[in-house]
Amino acid sequence: MSCYYVIGVRMNNRVDNALNFQETLTKNGCKIKTRLGLHEVSDHACANDGLIVLQPYGTKEEVEKLVKELNSLEGIKAKLIDLN
């Protein structure tokens, strides 16, 4: 098991796509150590797209499976960063 994997996620149309994304994260909750969500916010607007950074837990094969599952979701683009 390695802690040197990071998954970068771009979510388009956050309002419509967040529910399926959240359900997928919940289903894989024991495989995710850290989650950080970033999107633009101001007094006048809240962006409808954003970036999510995940620190997964598991073997490379398990992490790759999670990335594939995330990429199957509408409006989601996920990439594995292997820092091993």
N, C-alpha and C positions, 0 to 999 in steps of 0.2 A: 504494500500500500504506500502510495506516495502523496505527500502534501504539496508537491511541486507542479500541480496541474491547476490551471485557471481556465474558466469558460467565460468568454466575452459574449454577451447577448445584445443584439439590437432589436428593440420592439417598435414596430410601426403601429399606429392607430391603437394606442394604449387602452382607450376606453372600450373598444370592441374586443381586443385580444387578451386583456389581462386575466380574465377569468380562466380560460383554458390553460394559460401559462401558469397561473397560481395552482390550479389543480394538478398539473404535471409536477410542479415543485413539491407540493404536499405529498403526492404519491412517492416521490423519490427523496423525501425528507431526511432519511437516514444516510443518504449519499451526498448530502450537501452540508459542509461545515460552516460556510460563511456566504452571505448574500448581501450585496450592496446595490441599491437602485439609484440611478442618477437621471434627473430630467430637469429641464429649464422651468423655473418658477419665478414669477415677478408679481408686483401688485396688480397687474392688469391681465395676466395670462398664466396658464399652466399648460406646458407642452403636452401634446398628445403622442409623442414618441420619446424614447429614452434608451439608456444603456443600463444593463444589469451585469454585474460581475459576480460570478459564483466561484467558490473554492470547493471543488468536489472531493469526496472521499471514496476510495476504492481502487481497484486495479485499472490499468489503462483500458482494458476491454470494457469494463463497467462504465467508465467515464465516457468513452466513445459512444456507447449505447445511449447514454443520457443526452449527449450532443445530438445524436441522430433523432431521438425522440423530440427534442426541442425544435429541431429544424423541420419536423413534420407539422408543426403548428402554424396556423395562418398568421402572417405578419411578424414571424420570428426568424432571425438569422443568428445562429450560434456558431462559435469557433472555439476549438480547443487550443490552448496555449500550453505546451509541454516544456517546462523549465528544468527538467531533469538533466 
